[in-house]
Amino acid sequence: MRRRTLLGTIAGAAFANADLTRAARAQSAGITLNVWSWQVVQAPIYQKIFEIYERETPGVRIAYRGIASTEYPTVLKTGLSGPGGPDLVMLHPYKSIAPYVRAGQLAPLDEAGIAEVKNFSPESLAAARLDGKLWGLPFARQTIQIFYSRKLFAQLGVVPPTTADQMAPLLDKIAAAGITPIAATGKDAWQLVNVFDALVGNTYGGKAFIAKILAGTATFTDPAMVAALAEFQGLAKYFPKFVSGVSNADARAMFATGRAAMFPGGSWELAGFQNAGMGADVGVFSMPAAQGNPGGHAPTWGYEDGSLGISARAAQPAAALALLRWMATRQFGQAFTDQLKQPSSVSGVVATDPTLSQMSANYAANPVPMIWVTDYFGLASPAPYAALMNAAQNLLTSATTPAAAAASIAQSVVEWTAMNQ
């Protein structure tokens, strides 16, 4: 208890200091800051980015540890509870931070003492707020769109659709050429949420429908949602054969090797495709608004991927805060975007990669909150996110109907709301 109180006092003093400079950081020389994340493959890139900070802050070393995403929540909870744990932690967004906050494992950030808070939009910061306090600073804003092979499209003489009714003829032409039109998983249910919104989110609507859901004037049994679920089920014929056994890794490989023309997914996939040999061959588009759901530009779903927080047990809270503040600057944000090929949450960062730039432009034209992930319906159980995962998986095997799937999602919203009021 004394250790927790002492660290809280030190952290409070550190967080109140609004004038930390690089010179002040250097006073913490000779220490190692441990950063934990669920991003394993990206570890070498993060370490390279952190070298920028190490060069500017002599004597401070940053040790990045990537932990498998399936194990991360358990490992993190244990690591935050005892000695030898992380100083800074990558946190999943929105209500996912609640268990760590309620357990007293994270240090609250004093916004008044962190000038870099101004580098984020209120919407971004909302992903790291809970109980009226800020627990982290955002690092990436992900969007859900459709990747396509420029090479295959050119060979087939087709282009991305500009109206919703152009999609079916496009898929048929690709299939007739003996190429799988859409590389999608049926095995990894978490990815099916992204596949669903990328392909048919335009059918159930954009901001207008979301606004009705949140206002309680519509539910997920609305005809538009049932139609979207039916359309998703109908698209299964354009997915890989025996899709229920196809993992997300399999789907990625199909697209990267030219055996599939499109891959619906998140902006975080871009670097993997480019590094797999596709390079500039990777293009991207968002599904145009469906007939009856006008809205100008194609709706693009997005959300904050997470934030960086500080452990309440950090051995060097002042040094941890200094690093966190640097990760809220344009210098870090630009390096993050350039090297990880992901959209930074830091305002003013401009993507230099053409495809990533297009993804950002698509989202800016008509952004729609991906309510399965955000605080609207979150990831807490019983989550609508899980309900959609299960519904999508069952639709692919015809184990349910679109109407029944919609009813299960609507019921999950009722349960979730009751538990989170």
VOGUMI-84750 format. One line per 10 residues: their letters; for each residue z, y, x of C-alpha. Coordinates in steps of 0.05 Angstrom, whole numbers, plus 32768, in hexadecimal, padded with zeros to 4 digits. Layout:
A	Z:Y:X; ... $
//
This chain:
MRRRTLLGTI	8000:8000:8000; 8011:8030:8039; 7FCD:8021:8059; 7FA8:8031:8017; 7FD0:8072:800F; 7FC6:8088:8057; 7F7B:807A:8054; 7F77:809F:8012; 7F97:80DC:8033; 7F68:80D9:806F $
AGAAFANADL	7F2C:80CF:8042; 7F40:8108:8015; 7F45:8137:8050; 7F01:8120:806A; 7EDF:8128:8028; 7EF9:816F:8020; 7ED6:8185:8060; 7E94:81A5:804D; 7E80:81BB:8093; 7E77:817A:80BA $
TRAARAQSAG	7E41:8185:80EE; 7E20:8158:8120; 7E51:8172:8154; 7E8B:815E:8127; 7E6D:811A:811E; 7E6B:8110:8168; 7EB7:8117:816A; 7EB9:80D2:814B; 7E97:80B5:8189; 7EA7:806E:819D $
ITLNVWSWQV	7EAA:8050:8158; 7E80:801F:8130; 7E70:802A:80E7; 7E60:7FEC:80BF; 7E2D:7FF4:8087; 7E25:7FBB:8055; 7DE9:7FB1:8028; 7DC6:7F7C:7FFE; 7D84:7F8D:8021; 7D7D:7F57:8055 $
VQAPIYQKIF	7D33:7F58:8068; 7D36:7FA3:8073; 7D6F:7F9E:80A6; 7D44:7FAD:80E3; 7D26:7FEA:80C1; 7D6A:8006:80AD; 7D83:7FFB:80F3; 7D47:8022:810E; 7D55:805B:80DD; 7D9E:805C:80F2 $
EIYERETPGV	7D89:8064:813A; 7D75:80AB:8128; 7DBD:80BA:8116; 7DD8:8095:8152; 7DAD:80C0:8181; 7DC7:80FF:8160; 7E0F:80E7:815F; 7E1F:80CB:81A4; 7E53:8094:81A5; 7E4C:8080:815C $
RIAYRGIAST	7E2D:803D:814F; 7E16:8024:810B; 7E16:7FDA:80FC; 7DEC:7FC8:80BF; 7DFB:7F86:809C; 7DCB:7F6B:8068; 7DE8:7F38:8037; 7DC0:7F0D:8007; 7DBD:7F30:7FC4; 7DD6:7EF2:7F9F $
EYPTVLKTGL	7E15:7EF2:7FCB; 7E1E:7F3C:7FD4; 7E4E:7F4D:7F9A; 7E7E:7F16:7FAE; 7E7B:7F24:7FF9; 7E82:7F6F:7FED; 7EBF:7F67:7FC0; 7EE1:7F3D:7FF5; 7ECC:7F6A:802E; 7EE7:7FA8:800C $
SGPGGPDLVM	7F2A:7F86:8001; 7F3F:7F76:8048; 7F36:7F86:8092; 7EF3:7F81:80B5; 7ECD:7F9A:8079; 7E98:7FD0:8073; 7EA0:801B:807B; 7E64:802D:8051; 7E48:8001:801A; 7E08:7FFF:7FF2 $
LHPYKSIAPY	7E1B:7FFE:7FA9; 7DF2:7FE7:7F6E; 7DE9:8020:7F3C; 7E0B:8036:7EFC; 7E43:800C:7EDF; 7E3A:7FD7:7F15; 7E6A:8000:7F40; 7EA2:7FF9:7F0D; 7EC4:7FBA:7F2B; 7ECB:7FDB:7F6F $
VRAGQLAPLD	7EE2:801D:7F52; 7F16:7FFD:7F25; 7F30:7FD4:7F60; 7F39:8013:7F8A; 7F08:7FFA:7FBE; 7EDD:8038:7FC2; 7EEF:807E:7FD8; 7EDD:80B5:7FA6; 7EB0:80EB:7FC2; 7EC4:8133:7FBE $
EAGIAEVKNF	7E84:8154:7FA6; 7E9D:8199:7FB7; 7EA4:8183:7FFF; 7E5F:8163:8006; 7E29:8198:8009; 7DF3:8162:8008; 7E02:8151:7FC0; 7DD1:8189:7FAF; 7D9A:815D:7FCC; 7D9D:812F:7F8E $
SPESLAAARL	7D8A:8139:7F46; 7DC1:8131:7F11; 7D9C:80F3:7EF8; 7DA0:80D3:7F3D; 7DEA:80E4:7F46; 7DF9:80C6:7F01; 7DEB:8081:7F1F; 7E29:8088:7F4B; 7E59:80A9:7F1A; 7E91:8086:7EF6 $
DGKLWGLPFA	7ED0:80A0:7ED5; 7EBC:80E8:7EE4; 7EB7:80DD:7F2F; 7E7F:80D3:7F61; 7E84:8092:7F8A; 7E44:8093:7FB2; 7E04:80B8:7FC4; 7DC2:809B:7FAB; 7D8E:807F:7FDC; 7D51:8069:7FB4 $
RQTIQIFYSR	7D30:8073:7F71; 7D07:8035:7F5E; 7CCE:8034:7F2D; 7CAC:7FFA:7F09; 7C60:7FF8:7F0C; 7C26:7FC9:7F16; 7C0B:7FBC:7F5C; 7BC2:7FA9:7F61; 7B93:7F92:7F98; 7B5F:7FC8:7FA5 $
KLFAQLGVVP	7B34:7F94:7FC9; 7B32:7F64:7F8E; 7B28:7F9B:7F5B; 7AED:7FB5:7F84; 7ACF:7F6F:7F8B; 7AD3:7F64:7F40; 7ABB:7FAA:7F2F; 7AF9:7FBD:7F08; 7B29:7FF7:7F09; 7B71:8002:7EF1 $
PTTADQMAPL	7B73:800F:7EA6; 7B78:8056:7E8D; 7B84:8042:7E45; 7BAD:8008:7E2B; 7B72:7FE5:7E09; 7B4E:7FDE:7E4C; 7B83:7FAE:7E66; 7B6D:7F6F:7E40; 7B23:7F72:7E57; 7B3B:7F7F:7E9E $
LDKIAAAGIT	7B68:7F41:7E9D; 7B31:7F16:7E7F; 7AFF:7F2B:7EB4; 7B2F:7F1A:7EEC; 7B40:7ED7:7ECE; 7AF6:7EC6:7EC5; 7AEE:7ED0:7F10; 7B20:7E99:7F1D; 7B57:7EC7:7F34; 7B9D:7ECA:7F16 $
PIAATGKDAW	7BA0:7F0F:7EF5; 7BEB:7F1A:7EF9; 7C1A:7EFD:7F2D; 7C5B:7EF6:7F07; 7C98:7ECA:7F0D; 7CB3:7EA1:7ED4; 7CEB:7E83:7EFD; 7D10:7EC1:7F16; 7D27:7EE0:7ED5; 7D41:7F21:7EF5 $
QLVNVFDALV	7CF9:7F33:7F09; 7CE0:7F26:7EC2; 7D03:7F66:7EAB; 7CD7:7F8C:7EDB; 7C99:7F65:7EC7; 7CA7:7F73:7E7E; 7CAF:7FBE:7E86; 7C74:7FC4:7EB5; 7C44:7F9F:7E87; 7C5B:7FAF:7E40 $
GNTYGGKAFI	7C8E:7FE6:7E45; 7C56:8014:7E2E; 7C53:7FED:7DED; 7C9A:7FF7:7DD6; 7C95:803F:7DEB; 7CAF:8071:7E1E; 7CE2:80A8:7E19; 7CDB:80B0:7DCD; 7CEE:8068:7DBF; 7D27:8069:7DF2 $
AKILAGTATF	7D42:80A8:7DD1; 7D42:8085:7D8D; 7D67:8049:7DAA; 7D9C:8075:7DCA; 7DA3:809F:7D8A; 7DAC:8060:7D61; 7D6F:806E:7D35; 7D4A:8031:7D4F; 7D5D:7FEC:7D6A; 7D3A:7FB9:7D95 $
TDPAMVAALA	7D24:7F95:7D56; 7CF5:7FD0:7D4A; 7CAD:7FB9:7D3E; 7C98:7FDB:7D7E; 7CC7:7FB0:7DA7; 7CB3:7F70:7D82; 7C6B:7F82:7D90; 7C7A:7F8C:7DDA; 7C9C:7F48:7DDE; 7C61:7F28:7DBB $
EFQGLAKYFP	7C31:7F4A:7DEB; 7C5A:7F32:7E26; 7C57:7EEB:7E0C; 7C0C:7EF1:7E03; 7C03:7F08:7E4A; 7C1F:7EC6:7E64; 7BD9:7EA8:7E66; 7BC8:7EDA:7E9D; 7C05:7EC5:7EC6; 7C04:7E8D:7EFA $
KFVSGVSNAD	7BFE:7E45:7EE1; 7C41:7E24:7ED4; 7C60:7E69:7ED8; 7CA6:7E50:7EC8; 7CA9:7E30:7F0D; 7C8C:7E6C:7F32; 7CC0:7E93:7F59; 7CBB:7EDD:7F68; 7CAD:7ECC:7FB0; 7C73:7E9F:7F99 $
ARAMFATGRA	7C58:7ED8:7F6E; 7C5C:7F08:7FA9; 7C37:7ED8:7FD5; 7C00:7ECD:7FA1; 7BF3:7F18:7F9E; 7BF8:7F24:7FE9; 7BC6:7EED:7FF9; 7B93:7F02:7FC5; 7B9E:7EC9:7F94; 7BB5:7EFA:7F5F $
AMFPGGSWEL	7B9A:7F3F:7F4F; 7BDA:7F61:7F37; 7C25:7F5F:7F40; 7C54:7F83:7F10; 7C94:7F98:7F33; 7CBE:7FCD:7F54; 7CAC:8000:7F89; 7CD7:7FDA:7FBB; 7CA0:7FA5:7FBF; 7C6E:7FD4:7FE0 $
AGFQNAGMGA	7C84:7FCB:8028; 7C83:7F7F:8022; 7C3C:7F7E:8009; 7C24:7FAE:803E; 7C48:7F87:8075; 7C2A:7F46:805B; 7BE5:7F5F:806F; 7BCE:7F85:8031; 7BD8:7FCA:8050; 7BB1:7FFF:802B $
DVGVFSMPAA	7B95:7FCA:7FFD; 7BD2:7FD2:7FD0; 7BC7:8000:7F95; 7BF5:8011:7F5B; 7BF1:8028:7F13; 7C1C:802E:7ED5; 7C06:8011:7E92; 7BE8:8047:7E66; 7C0D:8058:7E26; 7BFC:8027:7DEE $
QGNPGGHAPT	7BD7:803D:7DB0; 7C09:8059:7D7F; 7C38:806D:7DB7; 7C18:80AC:7DD2; 7C39:80D2:7E0A; 7C04:80EC:7E38; 7C0E:80CB:7E7C; 7C1F:8082:7E81; 7C6A:8077:7E7C; 7C8B:805F:7EBC $
WGYEDGSLGI	7CCF:803F:7EBC; 7D01:804F:7EF3; 7D49:804F:7F09; 7D77:805D:7F43; 7D7A:8020:7F70; 7DC1:802E:7F88; 7DED:805B:7FB1; 7E14:805B:7FF2; 7E5F:805E:7FEC; 7E9B:805D:801B $
SARAAQPAAA	7ECF:8027:801D; 7F15:803C:800C; 7F2A:8014:8049; 7EF8:8034:8079; 7F18:8037:80BE; 7EF6:8079:80CE; 7EED:809D:808B; 7ED8:80E0:80AB; 7EA2:80BE:80D4; 7E8C:8095:8098 $
LALLRWMATR	7E86:80D5:806F; 7E5D:80F6:80A6; 7E2C:80BC:80A5; 7E29:80BC:8059; 7E19:8107:8059; 7DE1:80FB:808B; 7DC5:80C6:805D; 7DC1:80FC:8027; 7D94:8129:8052; 7D49:812E:8051 $
QFGQAFTDQL	7D47:8114:8098; 7D63:80D1:8081; 7D3D:80D3:803F; 7CFA:80DE:8062; 7D08:80A6:8094; 7D1D:8078:805B; 7CDD:8086:8035; 7CAF:8083:8071; 7CCB:8043:808E; 7CE3:801C:8052 $
KQPSSVSGVV	7CA9:8033:8025; 7CD9:8041:7FEC; 7CE4:8082:7FC5; 7D21:80A8:7FDE; 7D52:80C6:7FAD; 7D59:8103:7FDA; 7D35:813F:7FBB; 7CFC:815C:7FE2; 7CE8:811C:8006; 7C9D:8110:8003 $
ATDPTLSQMS	7C7E:80CB:8009; 7C49:80C9:803F; 7C30:8084:802A; 7BF7:808E:7FF8; 7C0C:8055:7FCA; 7C55:8069:7FCA; 7C3F:80B0:7FBD; 7C16:8097:7F81; 7C53:8071:7F66; 7C7D:80B0:7F6B $
ANYAANPVPM	7C47:80D9:7F48; 7C42:80A6:7F10; 7C8D:80A9:7F05; 7C8F:80F4:7F08; 7C58:80F9:7ED3; 7C80:80D3:7E9E; 7CC3:80B7:7EB5; 7CE8:8089:7E86; 7D2F:806F:7E95; 7D2F:8024:7E9D $
IWVTDYFGLA	7D68:801A:7E6C; 7D73:7FD1:7E7F; 7D8F:7FE9:7EC1; 7DAB:802F:7EB5; 7DED:8042:7E96; 7DCE:8041:7E51; 7DD4:7FF5:7E4E; 7DE7:7FE5:7E95; 7DF0:7FA3:7EB7; 7E35:7F93:7E9C $
SPAPYAALMN	7E3C:7F54:7E73; 7E26:7F47:7E3D; 7DEB:7F6F:7E56; 7DAA:7F7E:7E32; 7D8C:7F75:7E77; 7DA0:7F2C:7E75; 7D88:7F26:7E2E; 7D43:7F3F:7E40; 7D41:7F10:7E7D; 7D50:7ED4:7E52 $
AAQNLLTSAT	7D22:7EEA:7E1A; 7CE7:7EF4:7E4A; 7CF2:7EB1:7E6A; 7CF6:7E8E:7E26; 7CB7:7EB2:7E0E; 7C90:7E96:7E49; 7CA2:7E4F:7E33; 7C9C:7E5E:7DE9; 7CE6:7E4C:7DE1; 7CF0:7E8A:7DB6 $
TPAAAAASIA	7CC7:7EB9:7D8C; 7CBD:7F04:7D97; 7CE6:7F14:7D59; 7D1F:7EE6:7D6F; 7D1C:7F03:7DB5; 7D21:7F4A:7D9A; 7D5C:7F36:7D6F; 7D81:7F19:7DAB; 7D76:7F59:7DD3; 7D8E:7F84:7D99 $
QSVVEWTAMN	7DCC:7F59:7D91; 7DDB:7F60:7DDC; 7DDA:7FAB:7DD3; 7E0D:7FA6:7D9B; 7E3A:7F7B:7DC6; 7E31:7FA6:7E04; 7E40:7FE6:7DDD; 7E80:7FC8:7DC0; 7E98:7FB5:7E05; 7E87:7FF6:7E27 $
Q	7E9D:802B:7DF5 $
//
